[in-house]
């Protein structure tokens, strides 16, 4: 999938939300490692990543060629400061209407509206791809993220009290959320 849109941030700067391309492999790897070191709310730790620059480039090439999946980058002043994407749950008839959503933003850029812009772009792309439901998991303590997701229409449908086992804080409760995309 392809996508490109400019948005004005709360500090007056412009942010481009666009699909990553093969040339963005290093930038995606760098932002992944950075954001996963900055917060304990994401799925993995930087030392667990096995991706390489070439691997990320191939991943982005596949997402750009895909009709129903995408990896978006948030670019401010020529620097990738966040990423988000949608991925298919599966191709079987019973689940092909569902997609997953994930997002991360450099902590230095929190509070500027980048998370909202990436989230709204992923929702737009999920609708364009024909999905009927977008799903995510968020750490219950991550109140800012939960408020953002609720503000764009996601609703909670369950919790897993031992969803993550953090190296830093032990068990983390996971909130399961979904957004119906049907009109």
C-alpha positions as CSV (number, residue, x, y, z in Angstrom):
1,X,0.0,0.0,0.0
2,X,1.0,3.5,-0.5
3,X,0.1,6.6,1.6
4,X,1.4,10.1,2.0
5,X,-0.1,13.0,3.9
6,X,1.2,16.1,5.6
7,X,-0.1,17.2,9.0
8,X,0.6,20.3,11.2
9,X,2.0,19.5,14.6
10,X,1.0,21.2,17.9
11,X,4.4,23.1,17.8
12,X,3.7,24.4,14.3
13,X,6.1,22.1,12.4
14,X,5.0,19.9,9.5
15,X,5.0,16.1,9.8
16,X,4.8,13.9,6.8
17,X,3.1,10.5,7.3
18,X,4.1,8.2,4.4
19,X,4.6,4.6,3.7
20,X,8.1,3.4,4.2
21,X,10.1,2.4,1.1
22,X,13.1,0.1,0.6
23,X,15.4,3.1,1.0
24,X,14.1,3.6,4.6
25,X,15.4,0.4,5.9
26,X,18.1,2.0,8.1
27,X,15.7,4.7,9.4
28,X,13.1,2.1,10.3
29,X,15.6,0.0,12.2
30,X,17.0,3.0,14.0
31,X,13.6,4.3,15.1
32,X,12.6,0.7,16.2
33,X,15.6,0.3,18.4
34,X,15.3,3.8,19.8
35,X,11.6,3.6,20.7
36,X,11.8,0.1,22.1
37,X,14.6,1.4,24.5
38,X,12.5,4.4,25.6
39,X,9.5,2.8,27.0
40,X,8.4,-0.5,28.6
41,X,5.0,-0.4,26.9
42,X,6.1,-2.0,23.6
43,X,6.2,-5.7,22.8
44,X,9.9,-6.2,22.8
45,X,13.3,-4.9,23.9
46,X,16.0,-3.7,21.5
47,X,18.3,-6.6,22.3
48,X,15.6,-9.0,21.1
49,X,15.6,-7.6,17.6
50,X,17.1,-9.8,14.9
51,X,16.3,-7.4,12.1
52,X,19.0,-5.8,10.0
53,X,19.0,-2.8,7.8
54,X,18.6,-5.1,4.7
55,X,15.9,-7.0,6.5
56,X,13.9,-3.8,7.2
57,X,14.4,-2.7,3.6
58,X,12.9,-5.9,2.4
59,X,10.1,-5.7,4.9
60,X,9.2,-2.2,3.7
61,X,9.4,-3.3,0.1
62,X,6.9,-6.1,0.8
63,X,4.6,-3.7,2.7
64,X,4.7,-1.2,-0.2
65,X,3.8,-3.9,-2.7
66,X,1.0,-5.3,-0.5
67,X,-2.6,-4.5,-1.2
68,X,-3.7,-4.7,2.4
69,X,-0.7,-4.1,4.7
70,X,1.4,-1.0,5.3
71,X,4.2,0.4,7.4
72,X,4.0,4.1,7.8
73,X,6.8,6.5,8.9
74,X,6.4,9.9,10.6
75,X,9.0,12.3,9.2
76,X,9.7,15.7,10.9
77,X,12.5,17.9,9.5
78,X,13.8,15.1,7.4
79,X,14.1,12.7,10.4
80,X,12.0,9.5,10.9
81,X,10.5,10.0,14.4
82,X,7.9,7.3,14.5
83,X,6.3,4.4,12.7
84,X,3.0,2.5,12.7
85,X,1.4,-0.2,10.6
86,X,-1.4,-2.5,9.9
87,X,-1.1,-6.2,9.3
88,X,-3.5,-8.9,8.3
89,X,-4.6,-11.4,11.0
90,X,-4.9,-14.0,8.2
91,X,-6.2,-14.9,4.8
92,X,-8.8,-17.5,5.9
93,X,-12.4,-16.5,5.4
94,X,-13.1,-16.4,9.1
95,X,-10.4,-13.8,9.9
96,X,-9.6,-12.0,6.7
97,X,-11.8,-9.1,7.8
98,X,-9.4,-8.3,10.7
99,X,-6.1,-6.4,10.9
100,X,-3.7,-5.6,13.7
101,X,-2.3,-2.2,14.5
102,X,1.0,-1.2,16.1
103,X,2.7,2.1,16.7
104,X,5.8,3.7,18.3
105,X,7.0,7.3,18.5
106,X,10.3,8.8,19.6
107,X,9.8,10.1,23.2
108,X,11.3,13.4,22.2
109,X,8.2,13.9,19.9
110,X,5.5,12.8,22.3
111,X,2.6,15.2,22.8
112,X,2.9,16.8,19.4
113,X,0.1,14.9,17.7
114,X,2.2,12.4,15.8
115,X,0.6,9.4,17.5
116,X,-2.8,10.6,16.5
117,X,-1.7,11.3,12.9
118,X,-0.2,7.8,12.6
119,X,-3.2,6.2,14.2
120,X,-5.7,8.0,11.9
121,X,-3.6,7.2,8.9
122,X,-3.6,3.5,9.8
123,X,-7.4,3.6,10.2
124,X,-7.7,5.2,6.8
125,X,-5.4,2.6,5.3
126,X,-7.3,-0.3,7.0
127,X,-10.6,1.0,5.6
128,X,-9.0,1.4,2.1
129,X,-7.8,-2.2,2.3
130,X,-11.3,-3.4,3.0
131,X,-10.8,-4.5,6.6
132,X,-13.9,-4.5,8.8
133,X,-12.1,-4.5,12.2
134,X,-8.8,-3.1,13.4
135,X,-7.3,-4.5,16.6
136,X,-4.6,-3.6,19.1
137,X,-3.2,-4.5,22.5
138,X,-1.9,-1.8,24.9
139,X,-0.4,-1.9,28.3
140,X,-3.1,-0.9,30.8
141,X,-0.7,1.6,32.6
142,X,-0.2,3.4,29.3
143,X,-3.1,5.8,29.9
144,X,-2.2,8.3,27.2
145,X,-2.3,5.6,24.5
146,X,-5.6,4.2,25.8
147,X,-7.1,7.7,25.7
148,X,-5.9,8.3,22.2
149,X,-7.3,4.9,21.0
150,X,-10.7,5.6,22.7
151,X,-10.8,9.1,21.2
152,X,-10.7,7.7,17.6
153,X,-13.3,5.0,18.3
154,X,-11.5,1.9,19.7
155,X,-13.4,0.1,22.4
156,X,-12.0,-2.3,25.0
157,X,-13.2,-5.9,24.6
158,X,-11.0,-7.7,27.2
159,X,-8.0,-7.7,29.4
160,X,-5.2,-10.1,30.0
161,X,-3.7,-9.5,33.5
162,X,-0.5,-11.3,32.7
163,X,-0.2,-10.3,29.0
164,X,3.4,-9.0,29.3
165,X,6.1,-10.0,31.7
166,X,8.3,-7.0,31.9
167,X,12.0,-7.2,32.8
168,X,11.5,-4.0,34.7
169,X,8.2,-4.2,36.5
170,X,7.0,-7.8,36.3
171,X,3.5,-8.5,35.1
172,X,1.8,-6.0,32.8
173,X,-1.9,-6.1,32.1
174,X,-2.8,-5.9,28.5
175,X,-6.0,-4.1,27.2
176,X,-7.5,-5.7,24.1
177,X,-9.2,-3.1,21.9
178,X,-11.0,-3.1,18.6
179,X,-12.4,-0.6,16.1
180,X,-15.3,-1.5,13.8
181,X,-14.6,-0.1,10.3
182,X,-17.9,-0.8,8.8
183,X,-19.9,2.3,7.8
